[in-house]
Amino acid sequence: MMRTSDFSLYLITDRYQTCGRTLTEAVRGALEGGVRAVQLREKDLSSAELYRLARELRRLTSDFDARLILNERPDIALAAEADGVHLGAGSLPVATVRRMLGRKMIIGYSAHAIDEALRAEADGADFLTFSPVYPTPSKAAYGAPCGVKKLADAARALKVPVIALGGITQANITEALSADIQGIAVISAILAAADPRFAAASLLEKIEEYAQHP
């Protein structure tokens, strides 16, 4: 079962942004700072390399009672005993993966338009990342940022949790939260920080402050 609170701050990995640290070191810092959901997204690794890294992060996330989600690879998610898988337009269909995994694993979906998000929800996705909210190199291929208004429209249209993704920083996180979404997803805001633990804790503090005083 998906614990929505675990996804209030959702870390997506990119080992090329860890400023000289290993990915495991950076993720450990994020977990120490309060992150409770990590998406392993390292598309250029071989299946064997990805499996080894997934097993390493599974052990680490388990130490913090945190969720581990595998990007696009239900086979490795199962083999590594992860909590779920995150899909996109180029992945296996959500409905197909749901039949493969049953209800025992979480399925997320990366959406860039409301109609796409609604289809994923209907097909069995448990949560959606909606992006890009702000300009960011990792989402440049998906066109102009959607902005906070479209993000809010998506949050109202969907019944499953919506997590904002794309260019979110300490400076704009409060604006993104105003769209009434359930979480914030980041990459560089934590991994590229001088201190991932402090960066994660600071973002969570902003989230908690907003929840108390929206």
N, C-alpha and C positions, 0 to 999 in steps of 0.2 A: 504494500500500500504506500502511496505517495504521501509523505508528510510535508505539507505545503511550507511549513516554517523552515525546513531544510533548504529551500530554494530561494529564500529572500536575498541571498548573495550567492550567485552561481558562477563558479570559476571555470573558464574554458582554457585548456592548455595550449601553449605554443612554446616549445623548448628553445626557439630562436630568440625569445624575448626575455630570457632569464638573467641577463647581465652577468654572465660568467658563472652563475650557480648551475648546478644540475637541476633538471626539472623536478626531481624528487625533493631536493632541498627547498626549492621555491614553493612547491605545493605544501610541504610541511609547514613552512612559515605561514602560508595562507590558512591552513587548518588551525594552527596555533592562534591565529588572529580571529578565528570564529567561523570561517567558511565551513559549510556542512554539505556541499554538493560540488563535485568536480567532474567535468566532462573531459575525457581523454580524447583529444583531437590532434592527432599527429599523422596526417594523411600520407606522408612520404615514407613511413616505415614499412618494412616487410611484415607479413603476417606473424612470423616468428618473433621479430623484434617488438611488434605491438603487443603480442601476448605476454612477453617477458615484462614489458613496462606495465601492462595492465595488472599483472600479478603483483608487481612491486607496489603499485599505487593501491591495489585492493588491500594489501596488508596495512599500508599506511592509513588509508581512510578508515579502515576498521578500528584502528587504535583510537580514532576520534569519533566513532559512531557516525561517520559521514557517508554520504552516497557517492558511488562511482558509476558514471554513465559513459558508455563507449560510443564513440562517433561512428555511425553507419555500419557497425559490424556486430550483428546479433550473434554470430558464431563465436566470436572472441568474447563477447559479453557473457555468454553462457559458460565458456571454457574457463574464464577468469573469475567466475562467480560474482560478476558485477551486479549492480542493482537495476540496470536498464540500458537502453540504447537511444541515441539521438539520431533522427533521420532528417532528410531534406529532399528536395525535388529530384536529385539524382540518385537517391537511395532506392532500396526495395520499397514497394508501397507499404504504407502504414498497416493496411488491413492484412497484407501477407505476413508482415512481421508479427502482428498481433496473433495470428493463427499459429505461428511458429513458437511464440513465447507464452501464449496463454495470458492469464491475468497476473502471473507471479512476478513479472518484471515491468518496470516503468518504461513507457515510450514517450520521448519528446520529439518535437518536430520544429524545424527551422522555417518559419514562414516570413514572406515579404509582402504579402497582400492579404486582405481580409478574406476574400473568397477561397484562397489557398488554405488559409488557417481553418476555415469552417469545414472544408473537405477533410483535412487531417483530423479534426476533432470528431467528425462523423465516422471516420474510419477506425477510431480507437486510440488516438493520441491522448496521453494523460496531461501534458502541458505543452505550451508553445513558446518558443523564443520568437519575438517579432522584431525585425530589423531591416535596415539600419535606422536607428532613431536619430543619430547625429553622424556627421562625416567620419569615416574611419577607413583606413587602407584595406582592412580585411573584408570589408563588405562593398568595396567600390564597384565590383562587377554587377551589383544588384541595383544600380542607378542612384538617383538622388535620395537623400535621407527622407524618411517618412515624416519626421517631426512628431511632436508630442500630441497634436490633435488626432492624427491618424492612429497613433498608438492607443489613445484613449478610446477611439472608435472600435478598435480591435478588442480591447478589454471589455467593452460593453457588449459586443456581439458574441463573445465566446463564453461558454460555461466553465471550461477548464482554465487553470491558471495561465496567465500571460506574463512572460518575463521579458523585460526590455533589454535589447542588445544593440551595441554599435556606438562607439565613441563616448561612452558614459564615464565621467570622471567625478572627482570630488566637487568640481565647480558646477556641474549641471545635474547631479544626481537628484537633488530635491525637485527640480523641474520635471524630470522623468517620472518620479514617484507620484507627481500630481495627476498623472494619467490613470490612477487607480489600478495599477498593475500589481502583481503579486511578488515580483522579484526583479532583481537587476543582475544581468550577466556581464562579466568583464573578462578581458584578457590582460592587456598591457597595464591597466590601472593597478593591478596587483603584481603580475609577473615581472614587469619592467621597473617596478619601484625599487628604490634603494633598500627598503625593508619591507618585504611582502607581508610580514606579520603585522606591522604597524599600519600598512595600507589597507589590509583587510579589516582590521579593527576599526579604523577611521571610517571606512565606508559603512560598516555595520552600525556604527554610532549614528551616522546620518540617517540610515534607514529607521533605526529605533526612535530617534528624535522625531522624524516625520510621522511615524505611526502614533506617537503620543500627542503631537501637535500638528495635524495636517494643515 
